[in-house]
Structure formats: C-alpha cells, structure tokens
Amino acid sequence: MRSSSVPEERIAHRPFSALPALVCAATLLWAAPAAVVGSERLSRREAIAEALARNPALQASREQVAQARARVSEAKALPDPFFAATLDDEESLLKPRGAASKQAGLGFTLPFPTKLRLAGRVATADLRAAEFSLTQLSNETAAQTAQAYDALLVAERHRQDLTAGRGFAEDFLKKTEARFQAGTVAKLDVIKAKVDLAQAENALIANERSTATARATLNKMLGRKPGAPIESTDDLTDVPPPLADLESLVALAATSRPETQSVAAQRQGAHDATRLARQFWVPDLNLTLSRNYTRGGDPNTFSTDLSFSLPLFFWQHQKGAIAEARHREAELEATSRDTAAQVELDLRSSYASADTARRQALYIRDALLPEAEEAYRIASVNYSLGGTSALELLDAKRTLLDAKSQYTDALGAANDALADLERAVGAPLLPGPVGVSQP
C-alpha cells in the first residue's frame, strides 16, 4: 500500500490549514528549522508539513492576513485629537504677540458609535476572507507537495523497473551468447542482444534527468534550493482504497471548501458596508474645547465649539456610496452561486479522475501485469531450451517492461488524483487516503 499521502494530521472535517495537528507540526518546524531542513530523508507527511511551514507563497499569504488583521484595528480606531489656536485683533499679520485675544484648545471628532461598529465588522469580514484565502492556498500547496513527492517516487520506481530491465537484457545476452557458441542462433541475434542491453543502459541514464527534475520540484515546494539533497522514505506499493460516495463528498465540499466560505464572509461584509453607507444621515460630532486669553487683565474664559455635517444633498449618497454597496452585494450573491457551481464541478471532475486512475491501476495490477510476467517467463524458458526466437523473447521482455512502467505511472496518477480530490473536497476523505491513520 501507499505508505503515506497528504498530511496524516488531517483527521477533522475542516480546511487543512486549520487542523490543529497540522498547524502544530508546521509551528514546530518553524521554531526548530534545523530539525527538518538539515535532513535529507523525508516522508510524504514530513514533506507536506515542511511545505506548509516554509513555502514562500504561504509566507506571503500569512503576511496578507496580518495586514488584514491590522486594518481591523484601524477601522475601529477613533480619530486623533487635534490642536486649534485662534488669534484675534492682531495689529499686523504674523505678529501673534499683538493679538488682543487668543484662544487655544483641543478638538475631537466623535464618530457615531454604530459607524465604528459597522466599519469594524466590514474590516473583520475582509480578515476572514484573507484567512480563507490562506486556507485555500494551504490546501493547494499540500496537494501540490504530495504530487511532487509522488513524482519523485514514480521516478525512483521507474529506475527500479529499468534496473530490472537491464538485468533481463544481461540475461538475454548471456543466453544468446551461449546459444551462439552452441551454434543454434546466428551472430545477428547476439548483436540484437547487445543493442537491447545498450538501450536498457540508456534508459537508466535518461531516468536520472527525471529524478533530478522531480527532486528540484519538490525542493521548490519545500522552500529549499532546487539543488538541495533530498531522499524519500515512502514508496509506491499498492493501489489506493475505494473512494467514498460521490454525493456525500459533494455535500461535504459545499461546506468545507474555503472558496465558498470566503464568499460568504465577503457577502456579510458587503451587507454591513451597505448598512454603513445608509448611515450618512447620522453626523459625526466635532467638539473643540478652548481657553480664551484676553489682553488687558480681563479674566480668562473658556469656549466650547460643536459642529457636524448636514446631509442636505442626500441624493448624492443614495446614487453614490449606497448604490455602489447594493451592487456589490448583488455581485457577491451572483459570485456565490457561480462559486458553488464551480466547486461542485471541480469536485466531480476530480472524483472522476481519481476513480478512473484507481480502476486503471487495478486493471494493470490484476490483469495486464500478471499476463505480461507469465508471457515473459514462458518465452525466457523456451528460449533457454532453444524453442523460442530472439525476437519473440525481446517482444515479451518489452511487453513486460511496458506493463511495469504503465503500472508505476498508474500508481502515481492514482495517488496524485487522490491528493487532488482531497483538495477539491476541502476536508479529509472517507475512507482516508492510503497511509493516513483514521481516528
């Protein structure tokens, strides 16, 4: 069975980045960088945890969330007070000492309480949307990291198959030379056997490029240098288990996908923004408290100034900010329907891919591969006994190697599709992915 898949910590029906165990693992990786960064051997679970902690795109998204959180404080903040001074009856300009009276005071702008509350709710909705965007990016990063890890596993398993193919070619050459010495085959068959061995060696050389590319891709997802040394501890050993019922996954995705939750948060924020725009008629109060200084020994006095705006041009607000806020609500309502449809389409497409990839892997494992192995065994034995031609044995060997290669690709595709399906659901699959412990 596949030894590991997307993070083992995902065991609750919540977006991946919000899972406590996964966040804990990412936090530990962040606090103790030498523990993982210095290691060259990683399991799939460890690779995903490191990617969630160190991927540069995720770090940028976390900073965006921090910015949105700071904007909540800004929205709820009171305006700074201001200092006001008045000089009356100056003898000439820019000569304050000649003023007959002076006023110095401190002013405040006091917004209506509901305006501050609504502005804070609008900013909080933006914060929630930013957090859901981070969750979405975390889900995508987890799936991409699992797929990058599986690409490395596929390249390594291909190397095992190619190494076995080189062994078949060496055995074929040995048998052909023995038959040539016995006079039962022509020199041409020996040449064909040598060419076949050379092709097997060349395939192994080509595989080195695929393995290096897979390692570089995985390092990029982990936030490492592309050339950093890394080895996998998992392998591709079996086909993933059967998938859960499609309709149950559709219902789960409708509530778990961060895209739908983000749009819901934005709709709530837009509703509060409309309410805030409609409060144009509630004025902000400007209050200034001053002390008066009069020349000539008159006793000092105090002044209190109050002012507020009068929304006489109400139609400007109705056709401007209020209309904009209403259209924003209508836009998000349409976006919500479109997002829901897109989420379901994405899920059904991912489910079809995962189901098809799994059934193809099963067919190759249970039907094609055993037949190819048996055909090669028979051809190899007959060739040793002089009853099969070199072409027939070469054809049987190529058929077997093609079947092994197809099975390796099918295992990788099935596991990749499973990781993408979990991303499309936005929550762990039931039954869980191969290698993931269930509670």
Stockholm file with secondary structure:
# STOCKHOLM 1.0

chainA/1-439         MRSSSVPEERIAHRPFSALPALVCAATLLWAAPAAVVGSERLSRREAIAEALARNPALQASREQVAQARARVSEAKALPDPFFAATLDDEESLLKPRGAASKQAGLGFTLPFPTKLRLAGRVATADLRAAEFSLTQLSNETAAQTAQAYDALLVAERHRQDLTAGRGFAEDFLKKTEARFQAGTVAKLDVIKAKVDLAQAENALIANERSTATARATLNKMLGRKPGAPIESTDDLTDVPPPLADLESLVALAATSRPETQSVAAQRQGAHDATRLARQFWVPDLNLTLSRNYTRGGDPNTFSTDLSFSLPLFFWQHQKGAIAEARHREAELEATSRDTAAQVELDLRSSYASADTARRQALYIRDALLPEAEEAYRIASVNYSLGGTSALELLDAKRTLLDAKSQYTDALGAANDALADLERAVGAPLLPGPVGVSQP
#=GR chainA/1-439 SS CCSCCSCTTCCSSSCGGGCHHHHHHHHHHHHCHHHHHTCSEECHHHHHHHHHHHCHHHHHHHHHHHHHHHHHHHHHCCCCCEEEEEEESCSSTTCGGGCSEEEEEEEEEECCHHHHHHHHHHHHHHHHHHHHHHHHHHHHHHHHHHHHHHHHHHHHHHHHHHHHHHHHHHHHHHHHHHHHHHTSSCHHHHHHHHHHHHHHHHHHHHHHHHHHHHHHHHHHHTTSCTTCCCEECCCCCSCCCCCCCHHHHHHHHHHHCHHHHHHHHHHHHHHHHHHHHHGGGSCCEEEEEEEEEETTSCCCEEEEEEEECCCCCHHHHIIIIIHHHHHHHHHHHHHHHHHHHHHHHHHHHHHHHHHHHHHHHHHIIIIIHHHHHHHHHHHHHHHHTTCSCHHHHHHHHHHHHHHHHHHHHHHHHHHHHHHHHHHHHTSCCSSCCTTCCCC
#=GC SS_cons         CCSCCSCTTCCSSSCGGGCHHHHHHHHHHHHCHHHHHTCSEECHHHHHHHHHHHCHHHHHHHHHHHHHHHHHHHHHCCCCCEEEEEEESCSSTTCGGGCSEEEEEEEEEECCHHHHHHHHHHHHHHHHHHHHHHHHHHHHHHHHHHHHHHHHHHHHHHHHHHHHHHHHHHHHHHHHHHHHHHTSSCHHHHHHHHHHHHHHHHHHHHHHHHHHHHHHHHHHHTTSCTTCCCEECCCCCSCCCCCCCHHHHHHHHHHHCHHHHHHHHHHHHHHHHHHHHHGGGSCCEEEEEEEEEETTSCCCEEEEEEEECCCCCHHHHIIIIIHHHHHHHHHHHHHHHHHHHHHHHHHHHHHHHHHHHHHHHHHIIIIIHHHHHHHHHHHHHHHHTTCSCHHHHHHHHHHHHHHHHHHHHHHHHHHHHHHHHHHHHTSCCSSCCTTCCCC
//
